[in-house]
Amino acid sequence: MTTMIVREYLRVSKDRSQTGKSPDQQHQENVSSVQRQGWQLHTDAPYRDTDRSASRYATKVREDFKRLIADLEADTFDADILAIWESSRGSRRVGEWVDLVDLCKERGVRIWVTTHSRLYDPANARDRRSLLEDAVDAEYESDKTSERIRRNVRAAAEKGKPHGKNVYGYLRVYDARTRELIRVEEHPEQGPIVKEAAARVLAGESFYGIAKDFNERGIPSRRPTRVEHRARYGWTPPAVKQMLSMAAYAGKREYRGEIVGDAIWPALIPYESWQKLQSVMSPPERRRTNDWPAKHLLAGIAVCGVCGGPMRVGKQNAGSRKLDADGNPLPRQSYSTYVCVGVPGRPGPDGKRGFHVAMREEHLDSVVTELLLKRVQRPDFLATVGDRDDDRDAERRALLEEINGYQAYLDKVRADAAEKLHFELLLDQEARIEPKIRIAETKLEKLSAVDPLVLSILAGGAVRQKWETLDLAARRRVVRGVMVPRVNRIGTGWQGKKGPNYDRVEPVWL
């Protein structure tokens, strides 16, 4: 009798309570159960994902689960049995679990669940139902946990408690023994900087002037953020404005952009003054951008990869001056180029105050346009764009997976309808499922907090064709809502070459 060969899949999420089974513990129990059955473990190491959630709210990819699926699809699994410690170790997503069970059925692979002490055959209807019921239960428990976490985060926000990273200008004080938060107080060095910036803006000073002064005084900048396009060498005007836009400095607690109550920390700016500050910084009558009358796609949007400063358009001579037939000099030929202007009051790491990088306008426009259009056409674009927030990211990814699941289901129905000529079934299912897709897409758009113009060019596909119809101001608005292009210096091997250099452009996605 041929001995059955077994391969394992091991997984554990982050388990601070230490109540779960680690991959090594799972492996030991799997080994014992396999030996009792008289089977033999495969000589290759188990598929293993550590610190990886399997729920639809997960933000990290399970590399070895993908490898397991790929091996099954390619028929290189090379074993008779897939062993898992419990069903939820495989997946907490019904759709994903169904795909795994279907692949095992197709390849004749059985599934051993150690905690059940049972071997399941996916080709057997009763066994398949049991496996799918486990998946439904696991997803249900995962959803309940996610809902509880969101309620807790919202409740903590309404009580004014902090969440996430410490805010510039404040200092958190913890109990030395229990590490419980005792209070949040004004930072002795950073707090006065926030107050000074607010007072100067209310007095009529520009963001540029404040950033320049802070840099000249050697004041360390705030933690780099996506809005600051990761500028590494000092304060910038957008950084000053973004800082003063935070309601936290008025002693208010925000949750998903909405003020939900008073914070437990002291206000650095009185709430009435903060409200006045918002109207001064962003008056309703002021246009959202300075795109009119814009003449260049990326002027003031692209930034220097050396100092983080903005880039403007200048002229570059195109070769040596030529002579006419009589030997008289012809007008010098030139072309437009984006040039770094530097950070206010702060030289770059080479000691210079600008002109660190330059790139031909048509080349940078071409590279950025291609990078942007490829990005927005990715299926997961709406799940990754916008403000970074763990809770919101998980919800967006869950909605994206829900949409993909609906669409995959409709694709299967369409294939079955075409094969069996049951088109009335297709029409019925499309009428049922497509409204659900639209509802999920609407929720995803709201959570993505992306510029409505970006959403408008995504609707209905044909993104490239819609891009071609946009005027320059609209294109600048789309670029600004999706990315900040960082232009780096020319790498080795590119000197003297012509054409767009994609390696020089680092897209910072928003």
SULZI-V245927 format. One record per pair of residues at least 24 apart in sequence whose ideal C-beta (glycine too) atoms are under 6 Angstrom apart, sorted by the first residue. I is the first residue (numbers start at 0). GAP is how many residues later the second one is. D is the distance in whole Angstrom. If there is no record, write none. Layout:
BEGIN
i/gap/d
I/GAP/D
I/GAP/D
END
This chain:
BEGIN
i/gap/d
2/37/5
3/35/4
3/76/5
3/77/6
4/35/6
4/37/6
4/74/4
4/75/5
5/28/5
5/33/5
5/35/5
5/75/4
5/77/5
6/35/4
6/72/4
7/38/4
7/75/5
8/38/4
8/59/6
8/75/5
9/36/5
9/38/5
10/38/5
10/78/5
11/38/6
12/40/5
13/37/5
22/25/5
22/27/6
25/59/4
28/85/5
29/53/5
29/84/5
32/81/5
41/37/5
53/37/5
53/38/5
54/37/4
54/87/4
55/37/5
55/342/5
55/345/5
56/89/5
56/337/4
56/341/5
58/334/6
71/31/4
71/35/6
80/29/5
80/31/5
81/27/6
81/29/5
82/29/4
84/29/5
85/29/4
86/26/6
86/47/4
87/50/4
91/46/4
91/47/5
91/50/4
93/41/5
93/42/6
93/45/5
94/310/5
96/38/4
100/30/5
152/238/6
156/96/5
156/98/4
156/103/5
157/102/5
157/103/5
159/93/5
159/101/6
159/102/5
159/103/4
159/104/4
166/81/5
167/54/4
168/25/4
168/99/6
169/95/6
183/81/4
190/77/6
193/55/6
193/74/5
194/73/6
196/43/6
197/46/6
197/71/5
197/79/6
206/30/4
206/33/5
206/34/5
207/29/5
207/136/5
209/30/5
210/24/4
210/25/6
210/26/5
210/29/5
210/133/5
211/132/3
211/133/4
214/130/4
214/131/4
215/129/4
225/284/6
228/74/5
228/255/4
228/279/5
229/278/6
230/77/3
231/76/6
232/74/5
232/75/6
232/110/6
232/113/6
233/109/5
233/112/4
240/40/6
243/33/6
249/24/4
290/182/4
290/185/5
291/181/6
293/178/5
293/179/5
293/182/6
296/68/5
296/178/6
300/178/6
300/179/6
301/36/6
301/183/4
301/185/6
302/183/6
303/36/4
303/52/5
303/53/5
304/181/4
304/182/6
304/183/4
305/42/5
305/50/4
306/35/6
306/36/5
306/41/4
306/49/6
307/35/6
308/31/6
308/32/6
308/33/4
308/34/4
309/31/6
310/27/4
310/29/5
311/29/5
312/25/6
313/25/5
335/25/4
336/24/6
337/26/5
356/130/5
356/132/6
358/128/5
362/137/4
365/134/5
366/133/5
366/135/5
366/138/5
367/117/5
370/136/5
371/110/6
372/91/6
376/86/5
381/62/5
381/66/5
384/63/5
384/65/5
385/62/5
385/63/4
385/64/6
391/55/6
395/51/5
398/41/5
398/44/6
398/45/5
401/38/5
402/34/6
402/37/5
405/27/5
405/30/6
405/31/5
450/30/4
452/24/6
453/24/6
453/27/5
482/24/5
482/26/5
483/24/4
END
